[in-house]
Amino acid sequence: MIASRQTIPAGGISSRAVAVFLCGVLGLGIITLAGNVQAASLHNAAHDVRHANGFACH
């Protein structure tokens, strides 16, 4: 079995680094949003999503 290696051009950014960066930005955005929204609004949004997906919550 011959293993192939992918090389990154000098000065290039790997797709893995881009994915890690975007996941970090998304995570920080979610934490910031959840930390700054009022509790009732967050509860109502989660409640509506549960009903939209067919999950009973009562």
Rosetta blueprint (number, residue, H / E / L):
1 M L
2 I L
3 A L
4 S L
5 R L
6 Q L
7 T L
8 I L
9 P L
10 A L
11 G L
12 G L
13 I L
14 S L
15 S H
16 R H
17 A H
18 V H
19 A H
20 V H
21 F H
22 L H
23 C H
24 G H
25 V H
26 L H
27 G H
28 L H
29 G H
30 I H
31 I H
32 T H
33 L H
34 A H
35 G H
36 N H
37 V L
38 Q L
39 A H
40 A H
41 S H
42 L H
43 H H
44 N H
45 A H
46 A H
47 H H
48 D H
49 V H
50 R H
51 H H
52 A H
53 N L
54 G L
55 F L
56 A L
57 C L
58 H L
